[in-house]
Structures are given as structure tokens and as C-alpha cells.
């Protein structure tokens, strides 16, 4: 009987392990961290592309400063108007570049892209080599200028997010130094343990079903950016998918997950 009991326990453990593995490989979650081109940690499906959602504000900031639409951290300040996206109450007030990033205000992004116009918008997405570079928007809706990045046609993988951020942190993107410096400054979030500074942007939205339609029962969350201390810069991208929530807090959850992984990573590296 003792032998049978041990075998039964082993079988239960093995089945549970298979179930966990199937969950891991069934979803699209990913975490990737790199320093100087070397992968420090990679988990999950990091080559799979997804809608960038509000992480695309990083690219929009570069475009806006490069074209002179944005002039500094607090200008221009644009008033909220009826008809703008008002999914969050905090969006129903004037915004400037700093509050735009802090509150992840969609209508401010859309004003910038509309001032750019489709030709320049498309050009920037191409020269920045951003994901699949598809700014057509929702199929048949001709709304790419204001919707392409919002669970629509534009897609980018976690690996591509990190490569894009590598160009930003090294001042190597095909835009002005001023636009890159201002964007980096806007992305500062907080100081982490050990003297590290955290920069980044969250994003939330809906993933796609296999038939190409939006899955409104699920939500995606991004947190992409970098941490730096002295001469060290670690780039990262965290992507998660989960059940839908009324407040679209998936991006915030991705941020908290990534922060813990980054703190653990720096403790292991002891740099």
C-alpha cells in the first residue's frame, strides 16, 4: 500500500505539472530584459506581436517633439472638449505633455497625430521601424490616424519594443536629440531600491481572437521601459493577458509584475 500511495502522489504531481506547463505555453505572456544587447532574462512568447496601446505614446512623443508640435514638458496645454475620448474622468481636463504621459490621455495623443497628418505619421512609424508599421486602423473604417495603435492594425512584439527602446536610450533613433531627451525625461517614474531609476510606459487594451476580432472578454497589459544606474541600462518589456476588468488595469498589473522582476534581477546581478 505504501508503494501504491507514493506512486499515486507522483502521478498527481506529474498531472499538476503538465497543467501548469500547458497554461504557461497557452498564453501570450512575456517578460524580456536586456543589457548591452545581452538577454538577461526571457520568459514566454516574446516574438508574438500585439497592439501597443498606450506604450505607443513613446513613439508619438518623439514625433511630436521632432516636428515642434510639442515644445517642452508643459507645452502645449490643450483643453478638453466635448467629443474627445473621456473613458477616464481624469481626461476631462486640460493636459500638457507631462500630464498626457502620467494620465495616459488618449485624446492628447490623437490631437498630436492629427496635427502630423497621415503622410508624416506613416513616415515616422516607418523610419522608427515600429513593429509591423501598419497604420491603416480598423478594417474599412479609415481611422488609422487616431486608432491604429488602440487594439487595431499596428502591432509590435516585446522583443521589438526592447529594440525600439534601445535606440531611444542610446540616442540612435532617426529623430532629433531634443525629441529623444524630452521623451526620456517624460518617462521617468520613480527610484527603485539600490539606486536604480525606473523609466517606462504602461498600456492596456484588448487582444485579438483567432478570427481577427477584438476579444472583449480579455484584456492585454504592457509595461515597457528601462532602469538605469551609473553606466548600466537594462531595457525591458512585460506583456500580460488576463480577464477583462471595468477599469482596464491590466497595464498597471503588468507594471507591478515587471517591477518585482526587475528588482529581483538587479539583486541577482549585484551591479
C-alpha positions as a Markdown table, in Angstrom:
| # | Residue | x | y | z |
|---|---|---|---|---|
| 1 | Unk | 0.0 | 0.0 | 0.0 |
| 2 | Unk | 2.9 | 2.4 | 0.8 |
| 3 | Unk | 4.3 | 1.8 | -2.7 |
| 4 | Unk | 0.8 | 2.5 | -4.3 |
| 5 | Unk | 0.4 | 5.7 | -2.2 |
| 6 | Unk | 3.8 | 7.0 | -3.3 |
| 7 | Unk | 3.0 | 6.2 | -7.0 |
| 8 | Unk | -0.4 | 8.0 | -6.7 |
| 9 | Unk | 1.3 | 11.1 | -5.2 |
| 10 | Unk | 3.9 | 11.1 | -8.0 |
| 11 | Unk | 1.1 | 10.8 | -10.6 |
| 12 | Unk | -0.9 | 13.7 | -9.1 |
| 13 | Unk | 2.2 | 15.9 | -9.1 |
| 14 | Unk | 3.0 | 15.0 | -12.7 |
| 15 | Unk | -0.5 | 15.8 | -13.9 |
| 16 | Unk | -0.4 | 19.1 | -12.0 |
| 17 | Unk | 3.0 | 20.0 | -13.6 |
| 18 | Unk | 1.6 | 19.2 | -17.0 |
| 19 | Unk | -1.4 | 21.5 | -16.3 |
| 20 | Unk | 0.9 | 24.4 | -15.2 |
| 21 | Unk | 3.1 | 24.0 | -18.3 |
| 22 | Unk | 0.1 | 23.9 | -20.6 |
| 23 | Unk | -1.1 | 27.2 | -19.0 |
| 24 | Unk | 2.3 | 28.8 | -19.5 |
| 25 | Unk | 2.5 | 27.8 | -23.1 |
| 26 | Unk | -1.1 | 28.5 | -23.9 |
| 27 | Unk | -1.0 | 32.2 | -23.2 |
| 28 | Unk | 1.0 | 35.1 | -24.8 |
| 29 | Unk | 2.6 | 36.5 | -21.7 |
| 30 | Unk | 6.2 | 37.6 | -21.9 |
| 31 | Unk | 9.0 | 39.2 | -19.9 |
| 32 | Unk | 12.3 | 40.2 | -21.5 |
| 33 | Unk | 15.2 | 42.2 | -20.1 |
| 34 | Unk | 18.4 | 43.0 | -22.0 |
| 35 | Unk | 21.6 | 45.0 | -21.2 |
| 36 | Unk | 24.0 | 46.0 | -24.0 |
| 37 | Unk | 22.3 | 43.6 | -26.4 |
| 38 | Unk | 22.7 | 40.6 | -24.0 |
| 39 | Unk | 19.5 | 38.9 | -22.8 |
| 40 | Unk | 19.4 | 38.8 | -19.0 |
| 41 | Unk | 16.0 | 37.2 | -18.7 |
| 42 | Unk | 13.4 | 36.0 | -21.1 |
| 43 | Unk | 10.1 | 34.2 | -20.3 |
| 44 | Unk | 7.2 | 33.4 | -22.5 |
| 45 | Unk | 6.3 | 34.2 | -26.1 |
| 46 | Unk | 8.4 | 37.4 | -26.7 |
| 47 | Unk | 8.3 | 37.3 | -30.5 |
| 48 | Unk | 4.5 | 37.5 | -30.7 |
| 49 | Unk | 3.1 | 40.8 | -31.9 |
| 50 | Unk | 0.3 | 42.7 | -30.1 |
| 51 | Unk | -1.3 | 46.1 | -30.2 |
| 52 | Unk | 1.0 | 48.6 | -28.4 |
| 53 | Unk | -1.9 | 50.6 | -27.0 |
| 54 | Unk | -0.6 | 53.4 | -24.8 |
| 55 | Unk | 3.0 | 52.3 | -25.0 |
| 56 | Unk | 2.8 | 53.9 | -28.4 |
| 57 | Unk | 2.8 | 57.3 | -26.7 |
| 58 | Unk | 6.6 | 56.9 | -26.5 |
| 59 | Unk | 6.7 | 57.0 | -30.3 |
| 60 | Unk | 4.1 | 59.7 | -30.5 |
| 61 | Unk | 6.1 | 61.8 | -28.1 |
| 62 | Unk | 9.2 | 61.5 | -30.4 |
| 63 | Unk | 7.1 | 62.6 | -33.4 |
| 64 | Unk | 5.5 | 65.5 | -31.6 |
| 65 | Unk | 8.8 | 66.9 | -30.3 |
| 66 | Unk | 10.6 | 66.3 | -33.5 |
| 67 | Unk | 8.0 | 68.3 | -35.5 |
| 68 | Unk | 7.7 | 71.1 | -33.0 |
| 69 | Unk | 4.1 | 70.2 | -32.1 |
| 70 | Unk | 5.3 | 69.6 | -28.5 |
| 71 | Unk | 7.7 | 72.3 | -27.2 |
| 72 | Unk | 8.6 | 71.3 | -23.7 |
| 73 | Unk | 7.4 | 69.3 | -20.7 |
| 74 | Unk | 4.4 | 71.6 | -20.0 |
| 75 | Unk | 3.6 | 73.0 | -23.5 |
| 76 | Unk | 1.3 | 72.9 | -25.3 |
| 77 | Unk | -1.5 | 72.7 | -22.9 |
| 78 | Unk | -4.7 | 71.8 | -24.7 |
| 79 | Unk | -8.2 | 72.0 | -23.2 |
| 80 | Unk | -10.6 | 69.1 | -23.0 |
| 81 | Unk | -13.6 | 69.4 | -25.4 |
| 82 | Unk | -16.8 | 67.5 | -25.7 |
| 83 | Unk | -16.4 | 64.7 | -28.2 |
| 84 | Unk | -12.9 | 63.8 | -27.1 |
| 85 | Unk | -12.3 | 60.3 | -25.6 |
| 86 | Unk | -13.3 | 60.6 | -22.0 |
| 87 | Unk | -13.0 | 57.0 | -20.8 |
| 88 | Unk | -11.4 | 58.2 | -17.6 |
| 89 | Unk | -12.6 | 61.2 | -15.5 |
| 90 | Unk | -9.0 | 62.5 | -15.3 |
| 91 | Unk | -9.0 | 63.0 | -19.0 |
| 92 | Unk | -11.8 | 65.6 | -18.7 |
| 93 | Unk | -9.4 | 68.5 | -18.0 |
| 94 | Unk | -6.6 | 70.3 | -19.8 |
| 95 | Unk | -3.5 | 68.3 | -20.5 |
| 96 | Unk | 0.1 | 69.0 | -21.3 |
| 97 | Unk | 3.0 | 66.6 | -22.3 |
| 98 | Unk | 3.7 | 65.7 | -18.7 |
| 99 | Unk | 0.1 | 65.0 | -17.7 |
| 100 | Unk | -0.6 | 63.3 | -21.0 |
| 101 | Unk | 2.0 | 60.7 | -20.2 |
| 102 | Unk | 1.1 | 60.5 | -16.5 |
| 103 | Unk | -2.6 | 60.0 | -17.2 |
| 104 | Unk | -2.2 | 58.2 | -20.4 |
| 105 | Unk | -4.6 | 60.5 | -22.1 |
| 106 | Unk | -5.8 | 59.2 | -25.5 |
| 107 | Unk | -7.3 | 62.4 | -26.9 |
| 108 | Unk | -4.0 | 64.2 | -26.4 |
| 109 | Unk | -2.3 | 61.5 | -28.5 |
| 110 | Unk | -4.9 | 61.8 | -31.2 |
| 111 | Unk | -4.5 | 65.6 | -31.4 |
| 112 | Unk | -0.8 | 65.1 | -32.0 |
| 113 | Unk | -1.3 | 62.5 | -34.7 |
| 114 | Unk | -4.0 | 64.6 | -36.4 |
| 115 | Unk | -1.6 | 67.6 | -36.5 |
| 116 | Unk | 1.0 | 65.4 | -38.1 |
| 117 | Unk | -1.4 | 64.2 | -40.8 |
| 118 | Unk | -1.4 | 60.7 | -42.2 |
| 119 | Unk | 1.6 | 61.1 | -44.5 |
| 120 | Unk | 4.0 | 62.3 | -41.8 |
| 121 | Unk | 2.5 | 59.9 | -39.2 |
| 122 | Unk | 3.1 | 56.9 | -41.5 |
| 123 | Unk | 6.6 | 58.2 | -42.4 |
| 124 | Unk | 7.6 | 58.3 | -38.7 |
| 125 | Unk | 6.3 | 54.8 | -38.0 |
| 126 | Unk | 8.3 | 53.5 | -40.9 |
| 127 | Unk | 11.6 | 55.3 | -40.1 |
| 128 | Unk | 11.3 | 54.3 | -36.4 |
| 129 | Unk | 10.9 | 50.7 | -37.7 |
| 130 | Unk | 8.0 | 50.3 | -35.3 |
| 131 | Unk | 6.5 | 46.8 | -35.3 |
| 132 | Unk | 4.5 | 45.8 | -38.3 |
| 133 | Unk | 4.3 | 49.5 | -39.4 |
| 134 | Unk | 0.6 | 49.1 | -40.3 |
| 135 | Unk | -1.2 | 52.3 | -39.5 |
| 136 | Unk | -4.4 | 51.6 | -41.6 |
| 137 | Unk | -6.6 | 51.3 | -38.5 |
| 138 | Unk | -9.8 | 49.3 | -38.1 |
| 139 | Unk | -10.7 | 47.4 | -41.3 |
| 140 | Unk | -12.8 | 49.6 | -43.6 |
| 141 | Unk | -13.0 | 52.5 | -41.1 |
| 142 | Unk | -10.2 | 54.7 | -42.4 |
| 143 | Unk | -9.3 | 55.7 | -38.8 |
| 144 | Unk | -5.7 | 54.8 | -38.6 |
| 145 | Unk | -4.6 | 58.3 | -37.8 |
| 146 | Unk | -6.4 | 58.1 | -34.5 |
| 147 | Unk | -6.9 | 54.4 | -33.8 |
| 148 | Unk | -4.1 | 52.4 | -35.4 |
| 149 | Unk | -2.3 | 51.7 | -32.0 |
| 150 | Unk | -5.5 | 51.1 | -30.0 |
| 151 | Unk | -6.1 | 47.4 | -30.3 |
| 152 | Unk | -6.1 | 47.8 | -34.1 |
| 153 | Unk | -3.8 | 47.4 | -37.1 |
| 154 | Unk | -0.5 | 48.4 | -35.5 |
| 155 | Unk | 1.3 | 45.5 | -33.8 |
| 156 | Unk | 4.6 | 45.1 | -32.0 |
| 157 | Unk | 6.3 | 42.3 | -30.1 |
| 158 | Unk | 8.0 | 42.6 | -26.7 |
| 159 | Unk | 11.4 | 41.9 | -28.5 |
| 160 | Unk | 10.7 | 44.8 | -30.9 |
| 161 | Unk | 9.7 | 47.1 | -28.0 |
| 162 | Unk | 13.1 | 46.5 | -26.4 |
| 163 | Unk | 14.9 | 47.1 | -29.7 |
| 164 | Unk | 13.0 | 50.4 | -30.1 |
| 165 | Unk | 13.8 | 51.5 | -26.6 |
| 166 | Unk | 17.5 | 50.6 | -27.2 |
| 167 | Unk | 17.6 | 53.2 | -29.9 |
| 168 | Unk | 15.9 | 55.7 | -27.7 |
| 169 | Unk | 18.2 | 55.2 | -24.7 |
| 170 | Unk | 21.3 | 55.3 | -26.9 |
| 171 | Unk | 20.2 | 58.4 | -28.8 |
| 172 | Unk | 20.2 | 56.5 | -32.1 |
| 173 | Unk | 16.7 | 56.9 | -33.4 |
| 174 | Unk | 16.2 | 59.0 | -36.7 |
| 175 | Unk | 14.8 | 62.0 | -34.8 |
| 176 | Unk | 16.3 | 65.0 | -33.1 |
| 177 | Unk | 18.4 | 64.6 | -29.9 |
| 178 | Unk | 15.9 | 67.1 | -28.3 |
| 179 | Unk | 12.9 | 64.9 | -29.0 |
| 180 | Unk | 14.7 | 61.8 | -27.6 |
| 181 | Unk | 15.8 | 63.7 | -24.5 |
| 182 | Unk | 12.4 | 65.2 | -23.8 |
| 183 | Unk | 10.7 | 61.8 | -24.3 |
| 184 | Unk | 13.2 | 60.1 | -21.9 |
| 185 | Unk | 12.5 | 62.8 | -19.3 |
| 186 | Unk | 8.8 | 62.4 | -19.6 |
| 187 | Unk | 9.1 | 58.6 | -19.0 |
| 188 | Unk | 10.8 | 58.8 | -15.6 |
| 189 | Unk | 8.6 | 57.1 | -13.0 |
| 190 | Unk | 10.4 | 56.5 | -9.7 |
| 191 | Unk | 13.5 | 55.5 | -7.9 |
| 192 | Unk | 13.9 | 51.8 | -7.2 |
| 193 | Unk | 16.0 | 50.0 | -4.4 |
| 194 | Unk | 19.7 | 50.0 | -5.0 |
| 195 | Unk | 19.9 | 53.4 | -6.6 |
| 196 | Unk | 18.1 | 52.4 | -9.9 |
| 197 | Unk | 15.9 | 54.8 | -11.7 |
| 198 | Unk | 12.8 | 53.4 | -13.4 |
| 199 | Unk | 11.5 | 54.8 | -16.8 |
| 200 | Unk | 8.6 | 53.4 | -18.7 |
| 201 | Unk | 5.1 | 53.4 | -20.0 |
| 202 | Unk | 2.1 | 51.2 | -19.4 |
| 203 | Unk | -0.6 | 50.2 | -21.9 |
| 204 | Unk | -3.9 | 48.4 | -21.7 |
| 205 | Unk | -6.4 | 47.2 | -24.3 |
| 206 | Unk | -8.0 | 44.1 | -25.8 |
| 207 | Unk | -6.2 | 41.2 | -27.6 |
| 208 | Unk | -7.4 | 39.7 | -30.7 |
| 209 | Unk | -9.3 | 36.4 | -31.3 |
| 210 | Unk | -8.0 | 34.0 | -33.9 |
| 211 | Unk | -10.6 | 35.4 | -36.4 |
| 212 | Unk | -9.1 | 38.8 | -36.0 |
| 213 | Unk | -11.9 | 40.4 | -33.9 |
| 214 | Unk | -11.2 | 42.0 | -30.6 |
| 215 | Unk | -11.7 | 39.7 | -27.6 |
| 216 | Unk | -13.7 | 41.9 | -25.2 |
| 217 | Unk | -13.7 | 39.2 | -22.5 |
| 218 | Unk | -9.9 | 39.5 | -22.2 |
| 219 | Unk | -7.5 | 42.5 | -21.8 |
| 220 | Unk | -3.9 | 42.9 | -22.5 |
| 221 | Unk | -1.4 | 44.8 | -20.5 |
| 222 | Unk | 2.0 | 46.3 | -21.3 |
| 223 | Unk | 4.8 | 47.8 | -19.2 |
| 224 | Unk | 7.9 | 48.7 | -21.3 |
| 225 | Unk | 10.9 | 50.9 | -20.4 |
| 226 | Unk | 14.3 | 50.7 | -18.8 |
| 227 | Unk | 16.1 | 51.0 | -15.5 |
| 228 | Unk | 19.4 | 52.8 | -15.1 |
| 229 | Unk | 22.1 | 53.3 | -12.6 |
| 230 | Unk | 25.5 | 54.8 | -13.3 |
| 231 | Unk | 26.7 | 53.2 | -16.6 |
| 232 | Unk | 24.1 | 50.4 | -16.5 |
| 233 | Unk | 20.9 | 50.5 | -18.5 |
| 234 | Unk | 18.6 | 47.5 | -18.5 |
| 235 | Unk | 15.8 | 47.5 | -21.1 |
| 236 | Unk | 12.7 | 45.5 | -20.5 |
| 237 | Unk | 9.2 | 44.7 | -21.8 |
| 238 | Unk | 6.4 | 43.0 | -19.9 |
| 239 | Unk | 3.3 | 41.8 | -21.6 |
| 240 | Unk | 0.3 | 40.0 | -20.0 |
| 241 | Unk | -3.2 | 38.9 | -20.9 |
| 242 | Unk | -6.0 | 38.4 | -18.4 |
| 243 | Unk | -9.7 | 38.5 | -17.8 |
| 244 | Unk | -11.4 | 41.9 | -18.6 |
| 245 | Unk | -11.8 | 44.4 | -15.8 |
| 246 | Unk | -14.0 | 47.5 | -15.8 |
| 247 | Unk | -11.1 | 49.8 | -15.0 |
| 248 | Unk | -8.7 | 48.4 | -17.7 |
| 249 | Unk | -6.0 | 48.0 | -15.0 |
| 250 | Unk | -4.1 | 45.3 | -16.9 |
| 251 | Unk | -1.3 | 47.7 | -17.7 |
| 252 | Unk | -0.9 | 48.6 | -14.0 |
| 253 | Unk | -0.7 | 44.9 | -13.2 |
| 254 | Unk | 2.0 | 44.4 | -15.8 |
| 255 | Unk | 3.9 | 47.3 | -14.2 |
| 256 | Unk | 3.8 | 45.7 | -10.8 |
| 257 | Unk | 4.9 | 42.3 | -12.1 |
| 258 | Unk | 7.8 | 43.9 | -14.1 |
| 259 | Unk | 9.0 | 45.9 | -11.1 |
| 260 | Unk | 9.3 | 42.9 | -8.9 |
| 261 | Unk | 11.2 | 41.0 | -11.7 |
| 262 | Unk | 13.5 | 44.0 | -12.2 |
| 263 | Unk | 14.2 | 44.3 | -8.5 |
| 264 | Unk | 15.0 | 40.6 | -8.3 |
| 265 | Unk | 17.1 | 40.8 | -11.4 |
| 266 | Unk | 19.3 | 43.6 | -10.1 |
| 267 | Unk | 19.8 | 41.8 | -6.8 |
| 268 | Unk | 20.9 | 38.7 | -8.6 |
| 269 | Unk | 23.2 | 40.7 | -10.9 |
| 270 | Unk | 24.6 | 42.7 | -8.0 |
| 271 | Unk | 25.5 | 45.6 | -10.3 |
